[in-house]
Amino acid sequence: MDPMDGPYRSKSLADRRASMANSEEGTSPSPTRNVLTLDTLSTRMPARVEKIVQTRPRGPPTPNLTTPAELDSPTHSNHDPPPPPTPAASPGPDNMRPDWSAAGDQEDIFLAQIRQYFKQRSGPERTRILGDLLNLCTSQQLSFVSQYVSPLLKKDPFTSLPDELCLRVLSFIDDGKVLARASQVSRRWRDLLADDMTWKNLCERHDYRRRLSVRDDTIEPNTHIPPMPARPQAYPLVTSAPQVFGANYAPSAAPPLTSHSRSFDTATAHSKMTKRPPIRSHKSYFKQRYLVETAWRAGGQHISRHITQDQGVVTSLHLTPKYIVVALDNAKIHVFDTNGDNQKTLQGHVMGVWAMVPWGDTLVSGGCDRDVRVWDMATGESKHTLRGHTSTVRCLKMSDANTAISGSRDTTLRIWDIKTGLCKNVLVGHLASVRCLEIHGDIVVSGSYDTTARVWSISEGRCLRTLNGHFSQIYAITFDGKRIATGSLDTSVRIWDPENGTCQAILQGHTSLVGQLQMRGNTLVTGGSDGSVRVWSLEKMAPIHRLAAHDNSVTSLQFDDNRVVSGGSDGRVKVWDLKTGHLVRELTAPADAVWRVAFEEEKCVVMASRSNRTIMEVWSFSPPLDRSVGSSERLAYHPPKLRRTGLEFADIPAR
């Protein structure tokens, strides 16, 4: 029999599909069944789509079916054995079996019609259609839909927006950690956040307007850092004058901050000190400031600790860019480097040292022996002994590198030329001990136990005016060139106009002696023997914060743009948030008493008494210098391990 005339006659593709459909159902398609299907679809599809559905074959061909055309091919004969079965997977459930039928022209038309129909529907209609289709899907199909849709919903807006709009969006983020994480999202985000304007604005929002203590060997003595302007483009980023913070210290050429305040010193950097690379971008500047602020709140490195058997009282403490200088009432002056390592002991006074002021490598000191001594701290040599006072030298300040002014219990102030060792002038007018003084430019102000404060001209050597108003001794005074603030045993703080000598305001609230004052801009911070610390607004002449700081007298007080650090005779050192007035932390373990505290932005020195021994603790808040680029972008501070060293003051060799 001719194969072409028998059951193996070649059939068209349409015939084979119709034959397979009939073989599956056993009969020809039922008209009734088709009508039911079309009725169901007709409610959702146009008439043209219904016609296509009627002609669409229902079942797919079996994947491994050998067609008659294959048997008639020249590679097969009637006597060849049947081919081995194809290693195809066993069919699974109907809802898991893929549709292997080849897409014909009619199916392409059908899908095109569906797409066109869907595009023409409204939003609610589209939602209804999609909901109906998803309800018919299996979990596997829904998983596929989820994987397909999820990337479509995640679109990076920065890829389509111009740089200006992207930077505008980023400007609303004020958290540096968020920006640091965002820079790791993609190269596009990293490139956007490399723009320095974003970090400049962030510096302005965080009030990062003052430089860290970056050392510069070219700084001249008494270089003053002017207040940072409000415009962000005015930030200096490469070099800056060093800042010095210490009790009882403030040179006159810069605005003095307080008799126990930080101020700007003349000392320059030295090769022995660790130098931080110059800050050349606002991003690196912000990162460095952020890490320092984080360390102040919950970190810091306790880098040094020195113990002495001496039972002397610490009378003065200064922290300069090069030295830590400690004076005691046992006539000794100890000089350390800024890491707390031993330098030398200055011996020459025969009685307690009650006042001192550093200026670069020069130190001027005075005490109960009535002498004023000039020292070279680099060599430990006593350069001059200035004699003239007839009683204890109680306070000292320097107006420039050559001029020192001392106040004494003999009621006088003396102006000294420390280069020649000669007394240039004697200021007479007070009727009792001169307890405190402050300098700004050519003007020196002094406070006395005679209850008055006086304004003097250094160049003329005369009293310009007398400030009367306190009812008891004046213990503290501060002067910024525009205002004078005095603290008295009468528990009040008075604000004076240095031009006409009038009292502008009386600040009341303390219940005991006000012995600690610091003024900075329009902010005044006071500490009293009642244990309280108060923050005042000099614009409104009203209190901002009332801090119940200590259980006993406030012995040391200092503040900057962000924090207030106070020490008390209750043995505690506390750090306060200047803006909120909240307690940030207690810096050290409780002691018997805290004599003095001095700090700069990256370092803090505490002098305390424990078990009848004087202890010096040095804390560092500097971020590590050897951090990798990747980790530095995380803006996360990891405190270094604690290193403790012990050294007795008595073992320090005298030079």
ABEGO torsion letter per residue (X at the ends): XBAAABAABBBBAAAAAAAAAAAAAGBBBBAAAAAAAAAAAAAABBAAAAAAAAABBABBBBAABBBAAAAABAABBAABBBBBBBBBBBBBBAAABBBABBBBAAAAAAAAAAAAAAAABBAAAAAAAAAAAAAABBAAAAAAAAAAAAAAABBBAAAABBAAAAAAAAAABABAAAAAAAAAABAAAAAAAABAAAAAAAAAAAGBABBBBBBBAABBBGBBBBBBBABAAABBAABBBBBBBBBGBBBAABBBABAABBBBBABBBBAABBBBBBBABAAAAAAAAAAAAAAAABBEBBABBBBBABABBBABBBBBAABBBBBBAAGBBBBBBAAGBBABBBBGBABBBABBBBBEABBBBBBAAGBBBBBBAAAGBBABBBBGBABBBABBBBABAABBBBBBAAGBBBBBBAAAGBBABBBBGBABBBABBBBBEABBBBBBAAGBBBBBBAAAGBBABBBBGBABBBABBBBAGABBBBBBAAGBBBBBBAAAGBBABBBBGBABBBABBBBBEABBBBBBAAGBBBBBBAAAGBBABBBBABABBBABBBBBAABBBBBBAAGBBBBBBAAAGBBABBABBBBABBABBBBBAABBBBBBBBGGBBBBBBBBABBBAABBAAAAAAGBBBBBBBBBBBBBAAABBBX
